[in-house]
Amino acid sequence: MKEKLYDKFLFNFIARDAANAAAVMEAGSGYVIPGIVSDNYDSIDAATKKVIELKTITDMVSIGLGGGGNTANWRKVLDIAVASDPGHINQPFETAAYTKGFLDGKGTRKQLANALIQPTGEIGKIRLANSGSIIKVEQFIDIAASLGIESIKMMPIKGNQHLDELIYLTKVAAAKGIRGVEPAGGIDASNIKDIVMGVMAIDIEFFMPHIFGSTIDKITGETIPSKVNEIMEIMEGL
């Protein structure tokens, strides 16, 4: 992964086009992986062209499932990744290992495929996003690590509503060799400090909040650089 704030933190924002990606990365002091969400595009070709456009600005682009973590989009994300070599892709846990292995077998550069899970409202347990099964965090992380999964995405955390669950997940993931944790859902300038401070002392390679709705102009679809800068000013003041 690229250079990280405090050697740990990165941020994922949606970029409408290359110009928006450049502005967002500047506002985010470079600690940004810009991305797209698959359900914003009617075809694999259109999404692929957009990823390739964004790659003129940065060497790593994230392809999201979209639809609030719609697991049905996993194959669409995979097909876009095969055609565009993005670097970072979002997947439900159930398909993450297959997707990474498939892409690695294609001979492209190594892709970082996260594994989406959901909070349950109970510390120490998670829900699998696709099947809905609830299992203990330790059991889940053991399985994920054995499958070579490098990063866990927890969504929706609803701002800081599931913060204690997120912190517990991050501690276990770090202890068992998972490279990163990626929270998403309801994150904005009002709660980013609590989220970040909750994991600041945990020794994990990267922690990457996905911050979408609160920073996107509802008319243009662009991420607003000033909103990104507001979040970065909070971060840099810690």
ZITA-V70290 format. One line per field, one symbol per residue. ss: DSSP state (H for helix, E for strand, L for the rest). phi: phi as a letter, one per 30 degrees, with the letter a starting at -180 (. if undefined). burial: # if it has 9 or more other ideal C-beta (glycine too) atoms within 8 Angstrom, else .. Layout:
ss->???
phi->???
burial->???
//
This chain:
ss->LLLLELLLEEEEEELLLHHHHHHHHHHLLLLEEEEEEHHHLLLHHHHHHHHHHHLLLLLLEEEELLLLLLHHHHHHHHHHHHHHLLEEEEEEHHHHHHHHHHHHHLLLLLLEEEEEEEELLLLLEEEELLLLLEEEHHHHHHHHHHLLLLEEEEELLLLLLLHHHHHHHHHHHHHLLLLEEEEELLLLLLLHHHHHHHHLLLLLLEEEEELLHHHELLLLLLELHHHHHHHHHHHHLL
phi->.debdhhbcbbcbdbdaddddddddddchidbcdabcdddbdbdddddddddddddcbdbbcccdiiiiddddedddddddedbhdjbbcbdedcdddddddddddidddcccdbdbbdcjbdjbbcddcdidcbdeddddededddidcbcccacdhicdcddddddeddddddciddbbbdajidaddbdddddddcedddbdbbbdcbcedccddddidddedddddddddddcd
burial->.#.##..########.##.#########..#########.#..#.###.######.##.########.###.##.#######.#.############.######......##########....######....#.##.###.##...#########.##.##.##########.#.############.##.###.###.#.#.#######.###....#####.######.##..#
//
